[in-house]
Structure formats: structure tokens, C-alpha cells
């Protein structure tokens, strides 16, 4: 039997999305399955042996992502969460990288929309933190639109956080309307607010 005649059964596809902890899209394709498998690969990246991985109980439809994370932790296979920080100011990306690494996150950084877009297309992030002016307002909105597009197309649970020194109310409205989960002005205590949001999501 040739490879082209081998198909994944519906039950197997359902199980893939169940283990990945992501919602199965209405239209399942090779690309969406690859994304789900990438999620599973990320969850298993620290595993030393597949034999000790927790498996969803047969016939238990209540087994969800939180159960998976709990069982992984109990098996000592922790799930390291991932953050992307996008800012053209080096000191900001450095400070946030150190901060989130201390919190146990894996952190990637980018200084422009081109580097950020490349990372967003090839990696799955729990949080994407982006400065609105990288390097211009127009480029910032382009990156926000591209990020939201990738998140929606692949049914990801990525939270998008826009940070900026701008105090214009219209910027906040535009960002939230275009899919940002949080808009944060870089004023006194902004990093504390950022940590609070990430810690509770």
C-alpha cells in the first residue's frame, strides 16, 4: 500500500487535538494537523521516555488540557511555556527576557517585524509581547494583524500584549479592536501589570 493511500482516521484526529489541548478546526487539513502535532511536541520536549507519559482515560470526554498539565507535572515532565518579546529597544527586550526566564519561561526576542513574523510562523507561543512602534506605528499594526491572523488560522490560545510609550487613547482602541488581549502603556509600574497579566493567564 502506498503512502498516499494511508489516511488518518477520525478517532485518531480527535485524539491528536485532545492531547494537544487545542480546539479542532471546522476544516481539518494537513497544515492544521501539523500545528497540533507541534503543540504536542512542545509539551513533550522535556520527556525522557514516552512510556511514562499520561494517556487520556478511555471513554472519558472530560479529560482536558488542565488535566493534561496536571498529569504531566505529576510525572515530572513539566510543560515550559514560551514567550516572544518584540521591541526595537534592546534594553527592554533584555530586561523582559531576564524577568520571564526567572519565572520559568522560554523566551525569544526580535527587534523588528521581519524577525518577529518569522518566529511567529515557525513557533507556538503562549504570549507575544510587542511594542506598537517597531519601528513605526504602521509596522506595529502590520505585525499585530499578522500575529492575529496566525493565531486565528491555527486555533491557538496565544495571548497578544501590546506595549507602548504612547498615551493616545486611539491607539488602545485600535489595538484591542484588531485582536490584542492587553494594551499596556509604558509608564510607572507597567512591568508589574505585565507580570500580573501573564501570571493569571
BELRA-V829841 format. One record per run of one state. SS is the DSSP state (a for helix, b for strand, c for the rest). FROM is the first residue (numbers start at 1). TO is the last residue. Records with the same first field share a line. If there is no record, write none. Layout:
SS = FROM-TO ; FROM-TO
//
This chain:
c = 1-2 ; 6-9 ; 21-29 ; 44-49 ; 53-64 ; 75-81 ; 87-89 ; 103-105 ; 111-112 ; 123-126 ; 132-136 ; 154-158 ; 165-168 ; 178-181 ; 186-189 ; 200-201
a = 3-5 ; 10-20 ; 30-43 ; 50-52 ; 65-74 ; 90-102 ; 113-122 ; 137-153 ; 169-177 ; 190-199
b = 82-86 ; 106-110 ; 127-131 ; 159-164 ; 182-185
//
